[in-house]
Amino acid sequence: MRCLRCNSFRTFEFIDGFGQKRIFCKDCFGSFLESKAKEIETQKSLHEFNLDLYHKLGFHH
């Protein structure tokens, strides 16, 4: 998995003191909840979003 902040592959998963899974980046020292990281990964790119919106609003003929 890549870091959300610096896009590095140098990450590892661990369980924090509250029992939640987190991802730690060795490059930028960022720590993120795994659930939030997976949520962000599933978001569409702006191009995909615009294309879906274009078709849903019926701009194509």
MDTraj code that builds the backbone (N, CA, C; nanometers):
import mdtraj as md
import numpy as np

residues = "MET ARG CYS LEU ARG CYS ASN SER PHE ARG THR PHE GLU PHE ILE ASP GLY PHE GLY GLN LYS ARG ILE PHE CYS LYS ASP CYS PHE GLY SER PHE LEU GLU SER LYS ALA LYS GLU ILE GLU THR GLN LYS SER LEU HIS GLU PHE ASN LEU ASP LEU TYR HIS LYS LEU GLY PHE HIS HIS".split()
xyz = np.array([
    [0.0843, -0.1175, 0.0000],
    [0.0000, 0.0000, 0.0000],
    [0.0888, 0.1237, 0.0000],
    [0.0436, 0.2278, -0.0643],
    [0.1190, 0.3529, -0.0732],
    [0.0778, 0.4502, 0.0367],
    [0.1696, 0.5392, 0.0678],
    [0.1436, 0.6443, 0.1656],
    [0.0461, 0.7457, 0.1061],
    [-0.0448, 0.7943, 0.1868],
    [-0.1416, 0.8933, 0.1405],
    [-0.0782, 1.0305, 0.1218],
    [0.0250, 1.0578, 0.1978],
    [0.0866, 1.1903, 0.1948],
    [0.1960, 1.2024, 0.0886],
    [0.2899, 1.1054, 0.0848],
    [0.4054, 1.1194, -0.0051],
    [0.4079, 1.0154, -0.1167],
    [0.3114, 0.9254, -0.1196],
    [0.2961, 0.8252, -0.2261],
    [0.4085, 0.7213, -0.2269],
    [0.4740, 0.7011, -0.1142],
    [0.5841, 0.6063, -0.1025],
    [0.5310, 0.4649, -0.0775],
    [0.6081, 0.3653, -0.1241],
    [0.5741, 0.2257, -0.0969],
    [0.6327, 0.1781, 0.0361],
    [0.7146, 0.2587, 0.1004],
    [0.7817, 0.2187, 0.2243],
    [0.6879, 0.2350, 0.3432],
    [0.5867, 0.1505, 0.3503],
    [0.4882, 0.1560, 0.4581],
    [0.4769, 0.0199, 0.5249],
    [0.4256, 0.0196, 0.6466],
    [0.3918, -0.1063, 0.7113],
    [0.2679, -0.0861, 0.7969],
    [0.1981, -0.1952, 0.8208],
    [0.0739, -0.1918, 0.8980],
    [0.1026, -0.2335, 1.0418],
    [0.0315, -0.1722, 1.1350],
    [0.0439, -0.2089, 1.2756],
    [-0.0880, -0.1801, 1.3460],
    [-0.1011, -0.2302, 1.4671],
    [-0.2204, -0.2056, 1.5484],
    [-0.1809, -0.1077, 1.6582],
    [-0.2541, 0.0039, 1.6666],
    [-0.2192, 0.1074, 1.7641],
    [-0.2686, 0.0698, 1.9040],
    [-0.2475, 0.1567, 1.9981],
    [-0.2847, 0.1325, 2.1369],
    [-0.4341, 0.1217, 2.1606],
    [-0.5149, 0.1680, 2.0655],
    [-0.6599, 0.1607, 2.0774],
    [-0.7171, 0.0398, 2.0044],
    [-0.6292, -0.0435, 1.9466],
    [-0.6731, -0.1639, 1.8776],
    [-0.7169, -0.1420, 1.7340],
    [-0.6836, -0.0263, 1.6777],
    [-0.7208, 0.0027, 1.5392],
    [-0.6006, -0.0185, 1.4480],
    [-0.6270, -0.0705, 1.3276],
    [-0.5196, -0.0926, 1.2310],
    [-0.4781, 0.0407, 1.1702],
    [-0.3460, 0.0619, 1.1653],
    [-0.2916, 0.1850, 1.1097],
    [-0.1825, 0.1515, 1.0093],
    [-0.1506, 0.2475, 0.9249],
    [-0.0429, 0.2362, 0.8278],
    [0.0582, 0.3456, 0.8593],
    [0.1850, 0.3082, 0.8675],
    [0.2917, 0.4028, 0.8984],
    [0.3859, 0.4135, 0.7789],
    [0.4235, 0.5347, 0.7425],
    [0.5160, 0.5589, 0.6316],
    [0.6556, 0.5855, 0.6878],
    [0.7540, 0.5131, 0.6368],
    [0.8920, 0.5294, 0.6819],
    [0.9591, 0.6527, 0.6220],
    [0.9033, 0.7073, 0.5144],
    [0.9637, 0.8242, 0.4503],
    [0.9192, 0.9554, 0.5142],
    [0.7880, 0.9748, 0.5289],
    [0.7385, 1.1025, 0.5822],
    [0.6930, 1.0906, 0.7279],
    [0.7020, 0.9705, 0.7855],
    [0.6641, 0.9430, 0.9241],
    [0.5165, 0.9698, 0.9514],
    [0.4330, 0.9593, 0.8469],
    [0.2889, 0.9765, 0.8623],
    [0.2245, 0.8472, 0.9094],
    [0.1184, 0.8597, 0.9861],
    [0.0440, 0.7446, 1.0355],
    [-0.1034, 0.7672, 1.0048],
    [-0.1672, 0.6684, 0.9397],
    [-0.3049, 0.6829, 0.8948],
    [-0.3860, 0.5612, 0.9343],
    [-0.5131, 0.5814, 0.9647],
    [-0.6017, 0.4682, 0.9887],
    [-0.6186, 0.3902, 0.8592],
    [-0.6125, 0.2580, 0.8685],
    [-0.6251, 0.1749, 0.7487],
    [-0.7619, 0.1919, 0.6838],
    [-0.8660, 0.2075, 0.7640],
    [-1.0007, 0.2231, 0.7081],
    [-1.0114, 0.3509, 0.6252],
    [-0.9484, 0.4591, 0.6699],
    [-0.9503, 0.5844, 0.5938],
    [-0.8677, 0.5717, 0.4661],
    [-0.7561, 0.5011, 0.4739],
    [-0.6709, 0.4834, 0.3561],
    [-0.7437, 0.4030, 0.2493],
    [-0.8143, 0.2993, 0.2886],
    [-0.8891, 0.2184, 0.1916],
    [-1.0045, 0.2990, 0.1338],
    [-1.0667, 0.3837, 0.2159],
    [-1.1774, 0.4682, 0.1692],
    [-1.1283, 0.5657, 0.0624],
    [-1.0117, 0.6218, 0.0823],
    [-0.9564, 0.7172, -0.0136],
    [-0.9154, 0.6465, -0.1425],
    [-0.8635, 0.5223, -0.1306],
    [-0.8239, 0.4472, -0.2501],
    [-0.9419, 0.4170, -0.3407],
    [-1.0613, 0.3997, -0.2826],
    [-1.1771, 0.3630, -0.3635],
    [-1.2443, 0.4838, -0.4273],
    [-1.2033, 0.6043, -0.3905],
    [-1.2611, 0.7227, -0.4523],
    [-1.2201, 0.7297, -0.5985],
    [-1.3080, 0.7820, -0.6793],
    [-1.2810, 0.7925, -0.8222],
    [-1.1909, 0.9116, -0.8515],
    [-1.1230, 0.9027, -0.9635],
    [-1.0453, 1.0175, -1.0090],
    [-1.1425, 1.1222, -1.0627],
    [-1.0963, 1.2423, -1.0783],
    [-1.1817, 1.3505, -1.1259],
    [-1.2332, 1.3214, -1.2661],
    [-1.1491, 1.2635, -1.3510],
    [-1.1910, 1.2308, -1.4873],
    [-1.3051, 1.1281, -1.4863],
    [-1.2935, 1.0213, -1.4046],
    [-1.3994, 0.9201, -1.3958],
    [-1.5280, 0.9813, -1.3419],
    [-1.5155, 1.0686, -1.2424],
    [-1.6324, 1.1326, -1.1842],
    [-1.7032, 1.2197, -1.2877],
    [-1.6274, 1.3003, -1.3616],
    [-1.6866, 1.3875, -1.4634],
    [-1.7533, 1.3075, -1.5738],
    [-1.6930, 1.1960, -1.6145],
    [-1.7494, 1.1122, -1.7192],
    [-1.8818, 1.0508, -1.6732],
    [-1.8863, 1.0003, -1.5492],
    [-2.0110, 0.9453, -1.4948],
    [-2.1180, 1.0527, -1.4862],
    [-2.0813, 1.1704, -1.4393],
    [-2.1753, 1.2811, -1.4268],
    [-2.2277, 1.3228, -1.5636],
    [-2.1411, 1.3259, -1.6619],
    [-2.1773, 1.3608, -1.7995],
    [-2.2860, 1.2662, -1.8510],
    [-2.2687, 1.1366, -1.8268],
    [-2.3664, 1.0384, -1.8743],
    [-2.4953, 1.0417, -1.7917],
    [-2.4842, 1.0626, -1.6620],
    [-2.6035, 1.0656, -1.5761],
    [-2.6920, 1.1863, -1.6063],
    [-2.6308, 1.2988, -1.6388],
    [-2.7088, 1.4196, -1.6656],
    [-2.7624, 1.4241, -1.8079],
    [-2.7212, 1.3305, -1.8912],
    [-2.7765, 1.3195, -2.0253],
    [-2.7226, 1.4189, -2.1249],
    [-2.5969, 1.4607, -2.1088],
    [-2.5383, 1.5536, -2.2043],
    [-2.5019, 1.4860, -2.3356],
    [-2.4958, 1.3530, -2.3345],
    [-2.4646, 1.2807, -2.4581],
    [-2.5933, 1.2541, -2.5342],
    [-2.5874, 1.2494, -2.6644],
    [-2.7082, 1.2262, -2.7453],
    [-2.6911, 1.1087, -2.8361],
])
top = md.Topology()
chain = top.add_chain()
for i, resn in enumerate(residues, 1):
    res = top.add_residue(resn, chain, resSeq=i)
    for name in ("N", "CA", "C"):
        top.add_atom(name, md.element.get_by_symbol(name[0]), res)
traj = md.Trajectory(xyz[None], top)
